Amino acid sequence: MNKQHIILSLSLCAAFLNCAFALSEPILPLEGSWQFALDRKDVGIDQKWFTEDLKTPDTIWLPGSLQEQGFGDRPSAQTNWTTGIGKALLEDVRFQDYVQADHFKSPFWLTPQRHYVGPAWYQRTLTLPDAWDHQRIVLYLERPHWQTAVWVNQTPVGTQDSLGTPHTYDLTGLVSAGQNRLTIRVDNRVHIPVGYDAHSLSDQTQTNWNGIIGRICLIRHNPALWFDDVQVYPQVAEQSTRLAITFKTTSHETIEGRLYLAAESFNCDTAHDVPERFFPIAVSREHNRFEFDYPMGPHVQLWDEFSPTLYRLKLRFEPNDRNAQAVEHTVVFGMRQLGTSGTQFTLNGRPIYLRGTLECAIFPKTGYPPMDGVAWKRILRVCRAHGLNHLRFHSWCPPAAAFQAADEMGFYLQVEASCWAAFGEGSAVDTWIYDECRRMLTTYGNHPSFVLMTPSNEPHGRNRDTFLAALIASLAKQDERRRFTAGAGWPQIEQNQFHVALEPRMQRYAPLRLSDPPQTAADYRDFVARYDVPVISHEIGQWCAYPNPAERFKYNGFLRGGNIEIARDRLDKAALLHLGHDFLMASGRFQALLYKAEIEAALRTPGFGGFQLLDLHDFPGQGTAPVGVLDCFWESKGYLAAASFRRFCSPTVPLARMQRLVFTNDQCFEATVDLAHYGPRPIQAQAVWYVRDQAGRVLLSDTLPNRTVATGGLSTLGKVRFPLKAFDQAQKLNFEVALCHTDIANDWDIWVYPAQPEPSTAESTVYTTEAFDDRALSVLKDGGKVLLIPPPARLKSQTLGTFRPIFWNRITFAAQPEHTLGILCDPQHPVFALFPTDFYSNWQWWDLLERSKPIVLDDLKLADEPLIRAIDDWNLCRSLGLMVEAEVEKGKLLVCSIDIHNDLDSRPAARQLRRSVLDYMGSPAFLPKTRLTPEAINGLFREPTTLEKLRAKVFFVSSEQEEYEGPKAIDNNPATLWHTQWSPQIAPRPHEIQLDLNASVQIRGFCYLPRQDGNRNGWIADYEFYASEDAADWGPPAAKGRFENNAQLKVVRFERPVKGRFVRLVSLSGFGSDPHASTAEIDVLVD
């Protein structure tokens, strides 16, 4: 045990003793050094280790985990990780140098210094004071992980298995004054199927640690009578509380006396002492539960995010028998009442909006959650600085310190019962979840911050809905103080008191997808209208930034950033390490842009319940998902300040509904200005708007009518409209709306391009072509200039040009075609002299990137930086360019793999970029330093496939899942795929895909490439292949058989050629019970 750890543990112990603990009885702390032994073979119970002193010399400090103190095994490729997602990918060839190395580095989650799953034994001698003899003694273990079993002086006490609440054991009669041996066995194996990826236990985030990390103590009670439970139910409208009080007694007689109640406020500016009241009661074993109304009076102070007043209720029962001991108890609560009004939540009758993020048990320093209020208040302060008021605990339950911090700071919590599981299948979790939910409601029910509860993240199971409907009905009956739903993400069942729904987020909701031109007008109102309870959008965002290579130095605790080191190493091997910071900044600014759009779409949705980000900070597991504007330590990455985030995420946010962000100067700018206001009271809103140029100079300004704006919803402040004809040069402008005499403001970038631009003077001196043809080569040999704009389909690169960035990461979601994180360019480069741009992707790049294809530059020896880079997936780590320049022969060549050639009349940004490129090429500044050969340029192109030569197309599919449509089976991109429908229901077999070859040809065979993303869903086993002249008369199959169960390309040659214009591949079966069909690529072999 090092000195630093001892000091830390002692400070934690002091924090425990000073927290607002629910019990006021005397306490005997047990923190400190314990004897310790691993039980690798699980023989301790059979060998009765609890009957004597442990025979190992090892000691350990509690609270703490055994792994952080050097016990367990060093991780390796053979480690039995507690996880489901990504576990099989440890065999991925890309990472073998890291997982097989002496110093193992996990590419999929943070790397613990030690790993152990199994029983461990903790033992110590406790000395019980004489005054504690013949008293009721309770052993209190806060946050053990996981199952505990306790023995005292060889006598078994019991076992417990809660993941989210303290384990308490009644030691009355088993301990006596003097020395006693206490033995605790902690087993962190998964004995209840809560889900291997649940953050309550998964190695993906907090690790599957073994130990006890919270308060450890003995509590002394009156042996005859004690308070067993006190629950406070605020009745805000009545300015009263309803108290449910349960006593326990060992007496066989009825104990009569008076129960005194007195409450006082704290955590507020003005003190409020509620007059003491008393009630005569008679307590017996049979009659031990009482309910009382305790009036709080007309000066009662309510709890919410703006005024988090708390009350300390002191209860004292004085028996009429003067020889009997009085018993006392203290409980903390807040006067708040959660309700609903249509599809909105209300708190104390006022509509509220939940602006939330997730907490996924990410604690790199220790590998387990903090148990002190200081740490939790820091996290909540960071969230509050970013305008949030809500925290969702994804598949885990936080400790008491988190609830207490949220109580004091006015934060709304969604708590989950430690599951990401299948329900209704008869497993042990079906019973356990009822018990765990009830334990959580009893333990944490008085915390006003605890407003929402669900048993699981994204639950599944054959009888899921029926099972969860009964569970939610049971919980709602038990506790009226909060709202319950069956699961985060799904299902949306009738019993839900609110929904956390997957659909209202930008990746899934058609009007807001990034596949359409940018705008700020659409919202989710059509989805919300389907329901009559509040809807919260589930895990919105998940927009990635590039991993920060410098962040590896911050992982100096128990968990090490091996995944960050791997990303840095891959950058280094690709000779791109010098760009690591630039990749972070450019992708980060792009990420911030998308989070702004995501949050504003949610805020401008009338009647919406709120949103839950995934995430404000990075998620280091499941393949590494750098989806936060903060890192894993809740610290800034340097590209978005909290104050900037708060402009579009706070209680009061100006919003502008604009149908477009890219204009031509023959159009008018139009915006409807709304105000999303969820402050504590109505406000007078005098809005002023500004239009500024890139230098920040105000070009236009005006005020909107002064309005009284009610709290709890959206209000329209007015409309803004002005012509753009004065802007005759391409410009990036900024439109800002601010409320006078406040710091409330929000802004949006817009772009204005000339509607009738003058042609470039270089049009006549630069040869522009889509092909590197003989004329292009001739021009270059003569010392001329060539602008090469190749069609995306002709480029050899296995890349996808798109504005859309990577979702989460391409390890967990390998099937996604997106593999870039925006662009990186130098805005000061003369090629952009007439095309205003930032160094990162902004909205004016949408059309350009949607009609592009990045070029892989790894084999080209470039002396110049690409004029425009595409930032590749950090797991692929290729050097990608969208615009490069070079000397070829005696001339100068600029290759632009963005389409700035076609449909320019309707594409102002493309038209403007082309003009800027041509002017640059006609200027003295066009001086490429790189020399390339014609062979190198030709090497960028590929031969067309048979289907491309035929101009074939998909004629029919039996079904297709959204985003996995049939044409993706013939797009010459193995990363995309056709997949049969699985939602909202699974399409039945047989499955088929038909192609129209556009001509009748002699077909000698076909090729089938299974999906290549590491997922076997849909791999075809038994198949039939047909050819037809008319797609009506198919005749017998030209081939049938069974494919091998692997991801390799399948080539089937017919015994004799068949002639046809249409072909048809039928999937008769999959491997195992797989009901789907999928295809990465199909091709035909023809004469």
N, C-alpha and C positions, 0 to 999 in steps of 0.2 A: 504494500500500500504506500503510494507516494504521498508526500506532504501536501501537495496541491489538492489531491483527491480528498484527503482528510479535511482540509479547510473547507472545501466545497461542500462536503457532506454535512459538516457541522453547521454551515450557514443554512443549508436546506433544512436541517433539523430545527434550527431557530425559526425559520420561516413557517414550518409546519406548526410549531407551538404557538405562533402569534396569529395564525389565520383564524377566520371566523368559523370555528368548528361548531358543528351543530349541537354537540353535547357539552355540558358544563361540569361533568363529573371529573374527579381527580384522574390524572393520567400518569402512567409510568412508561417513559420512552424506552424503546428497545433498539434504537438506531446504534450502530457501532460495529464492532468486529464479531463475526460469527465463525464457528467451525464449519467446514464445507467439504463436500465430496461429490464428484460426478458419479452417476450411476449408469455408465454406458450400456451395460448389459441388462439393465432393469431387474436387478436381483435384490435390491435393497429391502423391499417388503418381505419377500420370501426368506431372506436371511436375517430379518428383524433388526435392521440397523438402528431402529428407534429404541431398542432396549438397552443400549449402551452408548458410550461416547464414540463419536465417529473416529475411525482408525487412521484417517489421513491427517497429515500435518498442515493441510491447507487451511487458510483463513480467508475470509472475504468480508467486504464492507457492505452493510445494508443501511440505507437503501442504495440500490445499484443493481447492475446486471452482471452475471458471471463473465459474459463475453468481453465487456469493456475492461474487465480487470485481468484479462490475459488467459482466461480458461477457455477450453474448447480447442478446435482445430483451425489451422490456417486454411482459408478457402482454396478450393481447387476445382478443376473440371469435374471431379467426382463428388463434390459436395451435394448433399441432398437438400436443395433449396426449397423453401416453403413458398411456392409460387406456381402459377399455371402459365400466365402470359410470358412468353419469351424463353421459357426453360429449355425447350427443344432447340432453340436457336443458338445455344452454347456450342453446337456442333457446326455452326456456319463457318465455312472455309475462310471468310474474311477476317475472322477473329481468333483463329487457332494460335497465332503467335502470342496472343495475350492470355488465353484461358489455359494454355498448357505450360506457360512460363513458370519459373520458380516463384516469381512474385505475381500471383494471379491478379488479373484485372478484369472485372466484369464489364462487358460492353452494354449491359442492359439495365443495370441498377448500380447504386453505389456499393463499393466493396468493403465489407466489414473486416476488421483485423482478425476476428475469431468467429467461428460458427459452431453452434452446438444445438442439437435437437434431442431432447430426452429428459429423463428425470435428473434432478440435482437435489441434494440434501443440505439443509441449513440447520445448524444446531447451536444453542447457547444455554448457559446457565443463567437463570433469572432469580434474583433475590427479591422475595416479596416482603414488604415491610409488615411489621406486626399489626399495624392498624388496618391492613388489608385482609387479615385472616377472617374467615367466615363472612366475607362480603361476596357480592356477585361480581365476578371478574370476566371481562370480555377481551379476547385477543382481537386486535384490529389490524388488518393488513390492507393497506391501500395500494392498489394496482400491482398485484402479483401477475405473473405471466407464465403459465396460464393456470392450470389446475393445481390446487393446493390440497395437501393432506397434513393433518396436525396430530402429533402425539405429545402428551405431557406425562413425564415419569412413566414411560412405557405404555400408557393408556391411550388408545386411539380416541380422538375427539370427533373427527369427521373429515369430509372432503367438500370442496366447493369449486365451481367452474365458471363463475362470472368473468367476463372480459372487461366490463365497463364499470362495475361497482366494487366497493371494498368487500373483502372476505372477512367475516366476523365469526368468531368461535366462542361459545360460552364455556369457560374453564371453571365455572363455579363447582366447588367440591373436588376438583382435580388438582388444584394448587393450594399450597398452604404457606404460612409464614416461614421464611427461610429460603433455602435453595431448592430450585426445581429445574429439571431439564426439559427444555422446549425443543422439539424437533419438527421441522417443516420440510415437507417434500414438495418441490415445485416441478411440474412437468409441462414443457412447452410443445409437446406433440399435439397434432390436430386431432383431437378425439371427438369433437363435434364438427360436422361438415359445414362450417360457416362460410367456406369458400377460400381457396388457397390464395386468391388475390385480394381478399378483404384487407383493408389497411390496418385492421386491428391486430393482424398477425403476420402479414406477408413480408417477405424479404424485399419486396419492391420498394418500400419506403422506410418504415421505422425499424425493420428487421424483426425476425422472430426471436426476440431475446428471452432469456430465462433469468428470473430474479424477482425482487420486490422493490419498486422504485419510489413508492410513496411513504406515507406515514406508517410506522410500525410501533405499536404501543399496547399496553394493557390499560383498560378503562375500568374503574371501580364504580359500582352502583350500589344503592341501597339494596340489601338482599331481599327485602320483603316487597318492595314496590318501586317501580321505575316507569318513566315515560318510554314507551316502545316506539311511538311514531306520532308526529304532529304534522298535519298538512293544512296549509292556509289557502283558502279559496276566496280571492278578492271579489267583492261585489261593488264595482265602481259606481254604478248608478245609484245604489243605496248608501254609498259612503260607509260601507261596512265590510266585514270579512266573515266568512263562515269557516269555523275551525273544526277539523276532524281529529280528535285526540284519542290515542290508544295507549292504555296502560298495560303493564304486565305485573302480576303479583304471584308470590309463592304462598301467600296466606290462604288458609282455608276459610277465614272469616271475611266478612264484608268490612271494608275500611271506609269509614265516613269522614268527610272533611270538607274543606273549602279549596276550590281551585281559583287562584288569583292570576289575572292577566293584565299586563301593562306593556305598552308599545311606545317606542321613541324613534324618531326619524334620525337618519344620518346620511352622509354623502349628499348633502344639500346645503343651501345657503341659509335657510331659515329653519330653526329647530321646531319640531312639533312633538309634543308629549301628549300621548293619548291617555285619558284618565284611566286609572286602574279600575278593574271590575272583578267581582268574584262570583262564583257559582257554587252552591252546595252540591256535592256529588257523593255517591256511594260506589266504591270500586270493589268488584269481586272477580273471581276467575271467569265467571259466566257473563258478567256485565262489566266490560272493561273499555268499551268504545263510546265516546260521547261527541256530540256535535253542538256547537254554540255559535251564535251570532255575536260578533264583537264590533260594535259601532266605532268607526274611526273619527267621526265628527265632521263638521263643515269645513274644517281647515286641513283636511286630509290632502297630502301631496302625492300626485300620481307619478308613476315610473314610465319613462319612455326614453328614446335615444337622445332627446334634448334636455331632459331633466330626470336623470336616473336616481331619484330619491329612493332610499331603502328604509325599511323599518326593522328594528330589532325587537322581537316579541319575547318577553320573559314570562315564563309560566312557573308557578310555584303551587304545589299542593301541600296543604297543611292538614294532617289528620286531626280529628277532634281529640284523639288520645294524645295528651300532652307528652307521654313517654315515647311516642312514635316519632320517627325522624321525618322531617319535611323533605320533599324531593323537588328539584328544580330542573328546568330545561330552557334553552334559548334557541330561537329559530329566526332566521333572517328571511324577509320576503319583500316584494315590491307590490305596490297597489297598481296593478294593471289588469286589463281585461281584453283578451284577444277575441275578435269576432270576425265576421265576414259581412260584406254588403255586396251582393251580386258576385262579381268576379274579383273583388278587391278584399284584401285584409283590412281590418280596422283594429286600432288599439285605443282603448278608452273612447270609442265612438268616432275616432278620426281615421280616415283612410291613410294607410301607410304603403310604402313601396319598398320592397326588399332589394337592395343593391348588394349583392353578395359575391363571395369567392369561396373556394373550397379550402379545407385544411385536410390534407391526406396523410397526416402523421409523418411529416418530412422533418427530421431532426438530425442532421449529419453529425453534429458534435458528439451526441451520446448514442444515437440509434434508438431512442425512446423519447416519449413526450416529457416536457418539463412539468414539474409538479408544484411549482411556486408561482404566485401571482405576478411577480415582477416580470417573468418571462412572457406570460400570457398578456399582460398589459402592453408590453412592447409590441407584440404581434398586432394587437387590436389598435394600438396607436398608429401603426403603419397602415393598417386597413382604413382607419378613419381619415388619415391624411390623404388617402386616395379617394375619398368620398363615399366609402362603403359603410354600411350599417348592419351587415349580415354576414354570418360565417356558417358554412355547411361543413359538418364533419363527415367526410365520405367514408362510409362503412366502418366507423369506429365511434366510440363514446369518449369524450374528453374527461379529464379528471376534474375534481371539485374546484381546483384553482382556476381553471378556465371559466367555469360557470361564475365563480365569484368575481373574476376580472370583468367578465361581460356584464354582470349585474351592475358593477360600479361604474362602467363606462357607457352603459346604455346600448349594448349590442344585442342583436337578435340572432339566436342560434337555432340551426336545424341539426338535431342529434340523431344518429343512427345506431341501431343495435348490433353493431360489429359484424354485419353480414354482407356478403355478396354471394348469395346462395340460391340453391334450388329448394322450393318448398312444396309441401303437399305430396311428397313421395314416400312418406312413412319413415324417413330417416330420423336420427336423434335430434336434428335441428328443429323439427316440428314441435317438439315439446320444449326444447331449450329456449326457443325464441319467445314463447309466452312467458316463461319464467324471467328471462333477461329483460324484456320490456317492462314487466311489472317491478322488477328490482330497480331499474333506472327511474321509473316514475316515482317510486317511494323515496329513493335516495336523493334525487335532484329535482323533485317536483316543485319545491318552493322557490326555485330560482326564477325570477321574472324573465331573465334572458332566454330561458328554455321555452321557445314558442312553437317549434315544429318538431315532429318526430316521424321517422319511418323505420321499419325494421331492417331494410336492406337497400343497398344500391342495386339497381337493375336486376331484380329477382327473376328467377326462371323456375322451371319445374312443370311436370305434366298437369298437376292440379293446382297450379300456382294461384289463379284468380279466386277459386273457391276457398282455398285455405286462407289467403290474405284478406278476403272479404270478412271472414269470421274473426280474424285477428284484429283488424281495424275496428270492427264494431265493438269488440270486447274492450279495446284500449280507450275508445271514445267514451264508453260507458263508465270506465274507471276514472277518467280525468278530463274535466271540462276546461282546464286552464290552457290547453294547447290544441293544435290541430294535427291530425294524423293523415298519412297517406300510405298506400300499400308499398310504394317503392320509389326511389329516385330514378327518374327516366321513364319508368313504366311499372305496372299497368295503370291505365286510366279507368278504374272500375267505379261502380256506382257508390260504393261505401267511402270512397276518398273524400276527405273534407277539403282537400286541395290537391292539385296535380303538379308534379314536376315532370314536364313533358320535353321530349327530345326534338319535336318538330319545329318549334319556334326559335330557330337559330339560323344563321346565314348559310351554313353549308347545306341545310336541308329544305329551307323554305323557298319555293320557286321565285317569288317576286324579289327576293333579296340575295339570290345567289350571285357569285362573282362572274358567272357566265353571261350576265347581262350588263349593259352599259351602266356606269355608276350614276347613282341618284341618291337623294336623301328623303324621298317621299313615302315609300312603301313601309308598311308595318304589319303586325301580326293580328290585326283585329278580326280577320275572318276566322282564324284558328281559335281565338279566345271566345268567339260567339258560339262555338260548339258546346260550351260547358256553362254550368251555373254555379261553379265554385272557382276560387282563385287558381290561376295558372302561373307557375314559375318556369322559366326556360332553363333547361337542363344542360349544364356544362358548356355554356356558350364560349366561343373563342377557340381555344386550342390552336391558335396561330403561333407558329414557331419563329424564333429568332435563331441565329447561328450560335452554337455553343461557344462560350468565351474561353479561349485557350488560357488566359491568365487566371481564370477562376480556380484552376487546380491547386493553387497555393492556399486557398481558403479551407481546403479539406484537411485540416490538421487535427481532427478529433478521431472518434472511433471509426467513422465511415470515411473512406478515402474516395476521391473522385477518379477512379480508374477509367470510367467512361469518358470523362472530360480529357484525361490524358491520352486515351486512344484517339479521340477526335483530333487532338492537337498533333499526335504522331502521324495521323493520316494526312493532315495538312502539310506537315513537314516533308513527308515522303512524296507528296504531289508538288513540292516546291512552291507551295502557296502560303506558307506560314507567315510571311511578311504581310499577308492580306487578312490575317485572322481578325484583327481588331476592326478593320474596315468592313469585313463581312458581318461582324456583330452589329456595328453601327447602322449599316444600310438595311440589313434585315430587321433590325430592331425598330428603326423608324417606320418601316413598312408595316411591321407587326402593330405598332402603336396606332397607325392609321386604321387598320382593320378593327382593332378593339374599339376605337372611337365609333366607327360605323356600326359595330355590333351593339354597343351599349345604347347609342342613340336610337337605333331601330326599336329596341325594347322600351326605351323611355317614351317614344312617341306613339306607343300602342295604347289606345284608350282602354281602361279597365284591366290593365295587366297587373299581375301580382308581384312580379319582380324577375330578377335574373340571378343566376349563379355562375360565375366565371370559372373556367378551367384554363388558366388560373391567373391570379395576380402574381404568383411566384412560380418558379420552375418546378417541374415534376421530374425527379431524377431516375425514376424507374420505368418499367414497361418499354425498354428500348431507348430511354432518355428522351424526354419531351421538354425542351427549353421554351415552354409556352408562356412564361411570365415576363412582365416588364421588370420584375425583381428576380433575383437569384434565389437559390434554395435557402438562403439565410435571411430572407426578407429584406435584402439590401439592393439598392439601385444598381442597374447595369450601366447607367450613364447616358442613356439616350432618351429618357422621358422622366421629367421631374414629377413629383407627386402633385404639385400645384397645377401642372399642365393637365394631368390626368383628371384632376378634380373639376376642370372647366366643363367636361362632358359627363362627369359622374359625381353628382352631389345632390343634396335635397332639392335644390332649385337650379334648373338647367335650361337656358334658352335653346330652342331647336329651330332649324330652318328646313322647311319642306321644299326641296328643289327637284324638279323632274330631270335635270341634267347638271353636270358639273363642267362640261366642255361645251363652249359656245363659239359661234362665229359672229363677227361684228355686225351682221345684218339682222341679228336676233335681239330680243329683249331679255334681260335678266329678270327672273321672277322667283319669288320665294314667299311662302306663308310662314310667318314667325309664330311659333308656339312657345309656351312656357310650361315645362313640367315642374310643378311645385308641390313638394311634400314636406314643407317646413312646419313649424309648430303652430302657425297661425296665418291667416290671410295677409297679403301684402299689397301695397300700392306699387304698381310696376310701370315705371316710365322708361321705355326702352329706346335706345338710340342705336342706329346702325352706321357702320363705316365700310367703305371700300378703300383698301390700301394697295399700293404697288409693292414690288418686292423689296424696295428700300424702306418700307414702312410709312411712306407719305400718304396722307389722307387725300383721296381723289374725290370722293363723294361722301355725303353724310346727311342724315335726317333723323327725326324722332318719330316715334309711333305714339298713338293716343295713350294717355295715362289711363290705366285700368286698375280696378280692384280685382285681385286674383285670389280666388279661394284656394285653400290648401286641399291636397288630396287628389290631384288629377292634372289634366291638360287644359290649358286656356290658350286661345288664339289672341295674340297681341296685335296683329295686323298683317298687311301684305306689303311687300317691297317690289317695285317694278321700275326699271329704267332702261333706256335703249343703250346699246353697246357700240353704236356707230362711231363714237369718238375714239375708240380703241382700234386704230388702224394698223398697229403692229402687234405681233404675237406677244401676249403678256400672261404672266401668272398674277392673279389678283387674290386678295384676301377679303372675305366678307365676314364682318364681326357684328354680333349683336350683344349689347351690354345693358345692364340695368343701372340707371343713374344712381349715383351716391352709394354704390355697393361694389364689391369685388366680383359680382356674378357676371360672367361673360362667356361666350363661346364663339368659335370662328371656323370658317371653312375655306379651303383653297378652291378657286375656280380658274379656268383658262379661257382666254378669248383669242381666236385666230382670225386672220383676215378671210372674209368670205370670197374675195376675188384677189388672191395674191398675185403679185407680179412674178412672171417666170424667172427662174435663175438665169443669169447671164452665162452660166457654165453649161446650160442644157446642150448647146451646140458644140461644145468642146469636150464633153465627157460622153463616152459611149456607154449607154445604159442597157443592160441585158439581163435576162433571167437564166441564161446558160453560158457556160464557159466554152464558147464555140470558137470556130476558126477566126471569125472576125474579131472577137475579143483578143485572141492571142496575137493576131496581126497588129491590132492597135497598140498592144503592149510592146511588141517587137519594134514598132516604129516610134516608141517613146511617148505614147499617148496615155490617156487616163481612162480607166474602166470602172464603172459602178456595177457590180455584180449583185443582183437581188434574186437568189435562187429560190424557187418554190420549196416550201418545207418538205414536201414529199420526196424531193430529189436528193435531199441531204442524207448522208450515210449515218449520221449520229443517231443513236438510240436515245433521243431526247424528246421532250414535249415542250412546245412553246405555249405558255399560258401566263396570265396575270395571277392565277390562283396559286397560293403557296402550299407547302406541305402541311397536311393535317396531322397533328400529334407527332408522328415520325413514321418513317418508312421501314421500320423494323416491325412494329406492331401491326401497322396497316400497309403491308408491302404491296397490296394490289392497287393502291392508289396510283394513278398515272403521274400526278404532280410530283416533281422532284426538285423544284427550285424555291428560293426564298427571295425572289425579286431580283433587282439589278443593282449594279455598282458602276458608277461612271463619275467623271470629273466634270461638273457643270461649267467650269471655267475653260474647258477645252474649246478651241475655235469651231469644232464641228457642231457645237450646240449654240453658236452665236445667235442664231435666229430661232432657236427652239428652247425656250426657258424650261429648265428642269432642275430638280434637286439631285443629290447624288444617289438617291434611292428611288424605288418605285413609288410613284404617286398616281393619282387617278387619271391623269392625262395619258399615262402609259397603258391603260387598260386595252384599248383597241389595238395598239401596236404589239403588245405581248401576246394577245389572243391570236394574232396572225403572225407568228414567228416560230422559229425552231432553233434552239441553241446549237452552236457548232462545238464539238469536242476538240479542244486545241492541244491535247496532251502530246501529240506527235509532231506538232509544229514548233519550231524553235523561234519564238517571237522575241524580238528585241524591244518591241513596243508593248505597252499594256493594251489590251483590247479597248477600243473606244467605248464599248458597252459590254460589261460582263454580266452573265447570269450566274447567280450564286447557287451552286449545286448542293444537293443533299450531302450532309457531312459524312454519311456512311459510304457514298460513292466518291465524293471528293475529286471530281474532275475539273479541269480548267475549261470553263465554258465561255464562249463569246457570242455576242449578237451582232457585233460590228468590229471588224479588224481591217487593218490596212497593211500593205506590203509593196515593196518594189518587186516586179516580176518582169524578167527580161530587161528592156530599157525603159519600161513604163511604170506607172503607178496604179495599183489596184485597191479598191475599197470593196470589201465583201460585207453586205448587210443582209442578215438572215431574218430581218423583219420585213414584212411586206409593205414597202413604200412605193409600190408600183401599180397596184390594182385598186379600182373603186375609189379613187382619190376625191371624186366630187362629193362623196358622202362621208369622207374620213378626214376631217380637218387636221387632226394631230399628225396623221401619216403624211398628208400633203405638206404640212409645215416642216416636219422632220426631213423629208426629201429635199425641200428647198434649202434647208440649212446645210445638209450634207453636200449638195451640189455646189453651193457657194463656197463651202470649205474646200472642196476638191478643185475649184477654180482659183483658189487663192494661193499666195506664196507659202501659207502655213502648212499646206499639204506636203509633208516631207517624211514619208514612212522611213523608219530605220531598219525594219525587218526585210530581208530578202528571201523570197520563196520561189521555187521552181514551178513551172506549169504542171509538172507531175504532182507536186504537193497540192495544188489547187484542184486538179482532177480527182485526187484522193479523197476530197470532201464529199464526193457524190457516189451514189450507188446505182446499180442496175435495177430497173423496176422488176417487181415480182410478176409472175404469170398473171395473177388476178389484176394487177395494175395495168399491164399491157392490154388485157382484155377489157379494162374499165368495168370490171364486175362490181356487183353490189349485192347486199343482203336483200333477198326477196321476201323471206318470211322466217319468223322464229315462233316456236310454240309458246314461248313466254320469255320475258326478260325482266331483270330487276333494274330499277332506276339506278342510273350511273354505271350499269354494266350491260349496255344495250348491244344488240346483235352486230352492228357495224364494227365494234371493237374486236371482233374475231378476224377481221381482214384489214386492219389498219397498219399492219407491218410493225407493230409495237408489242413485243412480248410482255411488257409491263401492264398492258391493259387486257381486259377479257370480257367475253360475253358470259353471263351467268343467268340461269333460269330464276324465275321469281321465287323468293322466300318470304316476302312480306308484302301485304298483310297476311297472306296464306301461302303455303308451299304448293307450287304447281305440280300436278301429278305426271308420272311417266306415261308414255314415252316422251322424251324431249327431242326436238329437232331444230335444225337451222338449214335454210335453203338459200342458195346463191343463184343469181342470174348472171351468167358469164358474158352476156351481151352479144354472143355469137355462138353458133353451133360448132363445136370443136371435137377432135378425137382426144378422149381422156384416157390416159394410161394408168392413173392412180391418183392418190391424194396424200397430203401431209396433215397431221394433227399434232399440235403442240399443246400439252396440258398447261394449265395455269402455272406460273413460275414464281409465285410469291411465297412459297413455303407452306401454303394452305392447300390441302388435298380435296377440299369440298368441290364436288362437281367433276372430279376426274372420271372420264368415261371408261367403263370396263367393256361390256358387250355393246357392239355397234353394228349398224348396217349403213351402207353407202349406196345411193341411187343416182342415176342420171336419166334425164328426160328431155325431150324436145319442146314440151309444152307445159310442164309443171302440173299436168293433170294425169297423164298416163305414165306412171313410174316403172311399171313392170317389176321383175325380180331384182333384188339387190345386185349391184355390180361387184360388191365385196361385203363380207360380213365376218366377224370374228371377235376376238377379245384382246384388248390392249394390255400390255404389261403395266404393272402397278408402279410406275416411276414417272419422273418429270421430263424424261427425254423425248425428243422429237420422234414421232411415229410416222414411218413412211410405208404406205400400203400400195403395192403395185398389182394391177389386175392381171388375171391370166390372159385376157385378150382385151384390147382397147374397146371402149364404148363411145358412141357419139351422142352428144346432147348439148343443149344450151343451159339447162338448169341442173344443179346438183343438190343433193340432200343428204346430210349426215344425221343419223338417228341414234340417240343414246338409249339403249334398252336397260342398262343397269349401271350402277356405280360400284365402288368397292365398299364392302361392308354394308352398313345400313344407310349410306349416303343417298338421299332422295333427289339430289340435284344433278345438273349438268353444267359444265363450264368449258370454255375454250379460250386459250390465249391467241392462237393463230390457226387458220385453215388455209391451205393452198391446194392447187390441183396440178397434176403432171399431165402435160399435153404434148402432142407431136408438133 
